Amino acid sequence: MINDLFVFDFDDTLATTVAKIGVARLHKKENDELFRGWLTSHDLFPVDEKTQNGITYFYLPSEDFAKYQKFATDDISENTEDLFDFGDTSGVGGSTKENTQIISILKQAESLQNSRVIIVTARAEGKMETPFGEIESTNRKDIENFLSGAGSSINQSQIFPVGSNDPNSKVRIVKKYIEMLHPKTVHFYDDNELNVDAVHQLCDELRGTPNIIVHKVSDGIPGAGIEC
């Protein structure tokens, strides 16, 4: 048993990144010509676009992609399918910047006795399939190097690239560590509201043990913790 388990997202939580994520929408298996208008009506403004096999992908900065996910959950139907291009997230670029408040919390967590710190990111590791071909991702090593430069001792064994934007992928890692380490308290930091809500729902599933405190991160600043 440990006292505390700390779980941090990477993009727009520990770091401000410039990765762009491509989103395309199919309606009845055809390219949805109205999707561009749907994006702008939700104050989402693509910074680039590409077309492959008649399907147009609109590219959003990672912080806007988190907003897109929240809106899309209400609009996806049985006739609608969204496709993604995560190719730009295959590595951590040199323009990535530290979010100093969250980095400080990370380093304080590392210094605590009887605690564990892990990084759980939607980024992938290894071979990635994209609409434009297969590429090799290096996120685990890149994140380790980035955090080392920020003064952290996090190593690759503590970094989990789940390769999915499904909040349940992060929940599975958190739940696995709860079952393995039996922490008294879990501290979860993420900029994506869907991820924050999904982890907080473990409070009901696990009947309040451990106490789970979630923090929604905005502009590199952690929100007030919400407990079980």
N, C-alpha and C positions, 0 to 999 in steps of 0.2 A: 504494500500500500504506500502511496505517496501523498503528499499534502496537496500539490497543485499541478495540474496539467495546463500548459499554455499552448494555444493553437493560433497561428498567425497565417493569414492570407499573404500573398506577395504583391501582386499588381494593385496599385492604388491603395495599398494598406502599408506594407513596409516600404514600398518604393513607388514613386511616380514614374510610369513607363510611357513610352510612345508607341507601343504596339497597336496595330489596327486589326480589327476582326471583321471579316467579310460576312454579310448576311444577304441571302437571297430568299425570295418567297415564291412558292409554287401554289397556284390555285387550280384545282382539278388537273394536276400534273403538268400545268403549263406555267411559263413565266408570268408572274403577276405584275402587269403593267401599272397597277395602282399602288405598288409597294413604296415607291419613292414618295408619293404623296402621303402615305400612311406615316412614314418616318418623319417627314417635316411637320405633319400635324401634331406629332408628339415631341416637337422641339429637338429632333434628332437629325443632324445635318451631316451627311456623309462627306468624308474628305477625299474619297477616291471611289472609282467603280471599275469593274472588269466584267467582261462577258465571256462565258465558256459554254459551248454547246447550246447557245440560245438562252442561257440563264444568266441574269445580271446580278452580280454581287456588289453590294454597297458596303463601303468600309467605314467603320466607326472606331474612334478612339476607345480604349478599354473602359474608361469611366462612363462613356455613353452606351457602351454595350451592356453594362450592368443595368442602366435605365431601360434599354430596349427589352431586356429579359423580363423586367417587371411588367411592362406594358403588354408584351406578347402573350403572357400567360392568360390574359383576358380575351385575346382575339384569335388564337389558334383554334380551328374547328376541324371536323373530319375531312373537309375539302381543302384544307390549307396545310402546307408543310413548309417549314423554314429550313434552309440549308446553310452551312457555315464554311468559311475558310479561315482556319487558325494558323495558316502558314507563317504569318508575321510574328507569332509568339514562339517560334522554334528556338529562340535564344534571347538572352538579356543583352540589349544593346548598350553601347557606351554612353548614350545620353540619359540612361536611367538615373534618377536622383533619389537620395535618401529622404524618407519622411521622418524627420528627426525625432518627433514625439513618440512615434510607434517604435522606432529603432531603440530609443532609450528604454521603453517598457520591455522590449525584447531582451536587452542586455541586463536589466534589473532582474528579469525572470531567470536568466541563465545563472545569476549569482546566488539564487536562493537554494538552500539545502533541501533535499528530499522533494525535488520538483523535476518536471520534464518539459522540454520545449520542442515543438515540432512546427514545421511549415507545411501547409497544405494548399496547393495551388491548382487552379484549373488547367494550367499549362501541361503539355505532354512531355514525355521523355522517350528517346529512341526514335524509331521510324514513325513519321506522320503522313497519313494520307490527306492530300488536299485536292480540291477540284482541278488543280493545275499540275498534279504529279506528286510523287513521294519525295519527302525531304527528311533529313536527319535533325532531330532536336537535341539540344545540349543544356536543357534548363537546369537539371540538378546541379551540374558542375558550375554553371554560370551563376546560379543563385548563391551557392557556397562561396564563390569568389567575391561576389558583390557584398555579401554580409561580412566576409572576412575583412574587406576594405573598410567596412563601417565599424570594425572593432568587435565583431561577434565571433564566437568560436563554433557556431553551428556547422555541422558537417553533413555530407550527403546522406548519411543514414537517417538524418532527422528531417529530410526534405521529401515530400510526397507529391509529385506531379500526377494528378489523377487523369489528365487528358480528357476532361469532360466539363461542360458548363452546367450539368445537372447537379443541383444542390445535394442530392442524395449521395453523390460520389464522395463529397466531403464528409457528409454525415457518417458514412460507413467507416472512414478512417478514424474519426473522432470516437465513434462507438467501439471500434476495435481497441483503441488505446484505453478507453474507460474499462473495458472488460479485462484487459491485460494488466493494468497498473492500479486499478481501484482508487483513483484520486478522490480526495475529499471535495475538491473544487476544480472546475474546469473554467478557464478564461478563454473566450473565443473572440478574435478580432478579424473583421472582414468589412470591405466596403460595399458588398453586394447584399441588399436587403433580403433577397430570397435565401441566400446562404445563412444569414443571421437568423431568420425565422425558422429555417429547417433545423438548425442545430438547437435552437431554443425549444423546439417541439420535443426534443429528447427528454425534457423535464417531465412531460406527461408519460412518455413511454417508460422511463426509468423511475417514475414515481418520486422524483425529487432527490434522488441519490445517484450520483453526487449533485451538489449544487452547481448549476451551470450559469455562468455570467457571460452574457453576450454583449459585445460593443460594436455598434455600427460606426465605421470609420468614414468621415467625410473630409475631403481636402487634407488628408494626412493627420486629422485630429480625431481621437476616439470619442464616441458619444458616451453618455452616462451608461453604466452597466445595468442590464436588465437581468434579474436573478429568477431562479425557479420560484 
